[in-house]
Amino acid sequence: MKRTLFTAIAMFALVGLMRADELEDSYAKLKATVEKKDADAVKADAAATNKLAQVLVNAPQPSDAAEVDNWKQRVQYGKEVAAYSEYALAYVATTVEGPKTIELVDALIAQNPKSKYLDTCTSAYLAALGKSGAAKQLEGMKKIVDGRPENEVALAALAEGIMSKSPDAALRYANTLIRLKGAGLATGYYVAGVINGAKTAWIDCDRDLKAALPLVHDNYKLGIMYFYLGLANYQLGKMTMDRPKMQIGLKYSQQSAALAGPMKDQAYHNVLAIQNELGHK
């Protein structure tokens, strides 16, 4: 993005010692390193380019009214270049692997934790962090959510990752996913339903897990969902003396008992207990 000589002179007057073409040279160098997918060079060049761009972005408005339009153009140019430096880090992070991905995304978070480009590289970041264990993944996803509170990949990872250890926090993440109604909707309903079931909030459990059913196709999760749906419908039916609803609870418990998973044995015992109460042979 070349500027006219007049704009270059005006830029020079605004930024003092910085040469008028310094930012453009740095910008061009960054674009070249992005094309090469050189992670180390991109990390260094993005930082240098952004630093120069911020000089323009943060330059004070001139007192001379005749210079205001040029100042606005320079500020906009600085913002565009700064945004490209963020894009560069995010894009190359998705083309490399392991530690390099982590380095680039961490650099982007440090540069702008609210960058929209974090949404494009969160999955790669999550995968790279996974090689160091679940704790590192959760730590990284928390950093993402702190700046991008509606990042669905990070929200889903956190919701599932802490649902046993910190159910209240997991439920907040799950409810955010439900509110967003995006790609993380299945995870949101699943986590919210299971946590509400563990809390014996049967109405909420039943609502959330029934919403999750058409979205979840993993038998492991389905076994857990059927288990809590069985409990929820049985308990709700028992409280209201609604025998058909208790029958629905029995059906869900049977479905859970038929699937391999952590709830299989308990679901089988629940089936026997409900059948006994309903007088089934």
Backbone hydrogen bonds, N-H to C=O, Kabsch-Sander energy under -0.5 kcal/mol:
donor,donor_aa,acceptor,acceptor_aa,energy
8,A,4,T,-2.5
9,I,5,L,-2.4
10,A,6,F,-2.3
11,M,7,T,-2.7
12,F,8,A,-2.3
13,A,9,I,-2.2
14,L,10,A,-1.6
15,V,11,M,-2.3
16,G,12,F,-0.9
18,M,15,V,-1.3
22,E,19,R,-1.5
25,D,21,D,-2.3
26,S,22,E,-2.2
27,Y,23,L,-2.8
28,A,24,E,-2.4
29,K,25,D,-2.2
30,L,26,S,-2.3
31,K,27,Y,-2.2
32,A,28,A,-1.7
33,T,29,K,-2.1
34,V,30,L,-2.2
35,E,31,K,-1.8
36,K,32,A,-1.3
37,K,33,T,-0.7
37,K,34,V,-0.9
38,D,33,T,-1.8
39,A,37,K,-1.0
42,V,38,D,-2.9
43,K,39,A,-2.4
44,A,40,D,-1.9
45,D,41,A,-3.3
46,A,42,V,-2.8
47,A,43,K,-1.4
48,A,44,A,-2.1
49,T,45,D,-2.8
50,N,46,A,-2.5
51,K,47,A,-2.0
52,L,48,A,-1.8
53,A,49,T,-2.6
54,Q,50,N,-2.4
55,V,51,K,-0.7
55,V,52,L,-0.7
56,L,52,L,-1.0
56,L,53,A,-0.5
57,V,53,A,-2.4
58,N,54,Q,-2.4
59,A,56,L,-1.2
65,A,63,S,-0.7
67,E,64,D,-2.0
68,V,65,A,-1.0
71,W,67,E,-2.3
72,K,68,V,-2.7
73,Q,69,D,-2.0
74,R,70,N,-2.2
75,V,71,W,-2.7
76,Q,72,K,-2.4
77,Y,73,Q,-2.4
78,G,74,R,-2.6
79,K,75,V,-2.2
80,E,76,Q,-2.3
81,V,77,Y,-2.4
82,A,78,G,-2.5
83,A,79,K,-2.4
84,Y,80,E,-2.0
85,S,81,V,-2.1
86,E,82,A,-1.5
87,Y,83,A,-2.5
88,A,84,Y,-2.9
89,L,85,S,-1.6
90,A,86,E,-2.3
91,Y,87,Y,-3.3
92,V,88,A,-2.2
93,A,89,L,-1.6
94,T,90,A,-1.0
94,T,91,Y,-1.0
95,T,92,V,-1.3
96,V,92,V,-1.0
100,K,97,E,-1.3
101,T,98,G,-0.6
102,I,98,G,-1.9
103,E,99,P,-2.7
104,L,100,K,-2.3
105,V,101,T,-2.4
106,D,102,I,-2.6
107,A,103,E,-2.0
108,L,104,L,-2.0
109,I,105,V,-2.7
110,A,106,D,-2.3
111,Q,107,A,-2.1
112,N,108,L,-3.1
115,S,112,N,-2.1
118,L,115,S,-1.5
119,D,116,K,-1.2
120,T,117,Y,-1.0
121,C,117,Y,-0.6
121,C,118,L,-0.9
122,T,118,L,-0.9
125,Y,121,C,-2.2
126,L,122,T,-2.9
127,A,123,S,-2.2
128,A,124,A,-2.3
129,L,125,Y,-2.6
130,G,126,L,-1.5
131,K,127,A,-0.5
131,K,128,A,-1.1
132,S,129,L,-2.1
133,G,130,G,-1.2
137,Q,133,G,-1.6
138,L,134,A,-2.6
139,E,135,A,-2.2
140,G,136,K,-2.4
141,M,137,Q,-2.7
142,K,138,L,-2.1
143,K,139,E,-1.6
144,I,140,G,-1.9
145,V,141,M,-2.6
146,D,142,K,-2.1
147,G,143,K,-1.0
147,G,144,I,-0.8
148,R,144,I,-3.2
151,N,148,R,-2.2
152,E,150,E,-0.8
155,L,151,N,-2.4
156,A,152,E,-2.5
157,A,153,V,-2.1
158,L,154,A,-2.4
159,A,155,L,-2.9
160,E,156,A,-2.3
161,G,157,A,-2.2
162,I,158,L,-2.0
163,M,160,E,-0.6
166,S,162,I,-3.3
170,A,166,S,-2.5
171,L,167,P,-2.5
172,R,168,D,-1.6
173,Y,169,A,-2.1
174,A,170,A,-2.7
175,N,171,L,-2.7
176,T,172,R,-1.7
177,L,173,Y,-2.0
178,I,174,A,-2.2
179,R,175,N,-2.2
180,L,176,T,-2.1
181,K,177,L,-1.5
182,G,177,L,-0.6
185,L,182,G,-1.7
188,G,184,G,-2.4
189,Y,185,L,-2.7
190,Y,186,A,-2.5
191,V,187,T,-2.9
192,A,188,G,-2.4
193,G,189,Y,-2.7
194,V,190,Y,-2.4
195,I,191,V,-2.6
196,N,192,A,-2.5
197,G,193,G,-2.0
198,A,194,V,-2.5
199,K,195,I,-1.6
200,T,197,G,-1.6
201,A,196,N,-3.1
202,W,200,T,-1.6
205,C,201,A,-2.7
206,D,202,W,-2.8
207,R,203,I,-2.3
208,D,204,D,-2.7
209,L,205,C,-2.5
210,K,206,D,-1.9
211,A,207,R,-1.6
212,A,208,D,-1.6
213,L,209,L,-1.7
215,L,212,A,-1.9
216,V,212,A,-1.4
216,V,213,L,-0.6
219,N,217,H,-0.6
222,L,218,D,-2.8
223,G,219,N,-2.4
224,I,220,Y,-1.3
225,M,221,K,-2.8
226,Y,222,L,-3.1
227,F,223,G,-1.5
228,Y,224,I,-2.1
229,L,225,M,-2.6
230,G,226,Y,-2.5
231,L,227,F,-2.1
232,A,228,Y,-2.9
233,N,229,L,-2.6
234,Y,230,G,-2.1
235,Q,231,L,-2.9
236,L,232,A,-2.7
237,G,233,N,-2.3
238,K,234,Y,-2.5
239,M,235,Q,-2.3
240,T,236,L,-1.4
241,M,237,G,-0.6
241,M,238,K,-0.6
242,D,237,G,-2.9
243,R,241,M,-1.0
246,M,242,D,-1.7
247,Q,243,R,-2.1
248,I,244,P,-1.8
249,G,245,K,-2.1
250,L,246,M,-2.1
251,K,247,Q,-2.3
252,Y,248,I,-2.4
253,S,249,G,-2.1
254,Q,250,L,-2.4
255,Q,251,K,-2.0
256,S,252,Y,-2.2
257,A,253,S,-2.4
258,A,254,Q,-1.2
259,L,256,S,-1.5
264,K,261,G,-1.2
267,A,263,M,-2.9
268,Y,264,K,-1.9
269,H,265,D,-2.0
270,N,266,Q,-2.3
271,V,267,A,-2.2
272,L,268,Y,-2.0
273,A,269,H,-2.2
274,I,270,N,-2.7
275,Q,271,V,-2.6
276,N,272,L,-2.1
277,E,273,A,-2.1
278,L,274,I,-2.6
279,G,275,Q,-0.7
279,G,276,N,-0.5
280,H,275,Q,-3.0
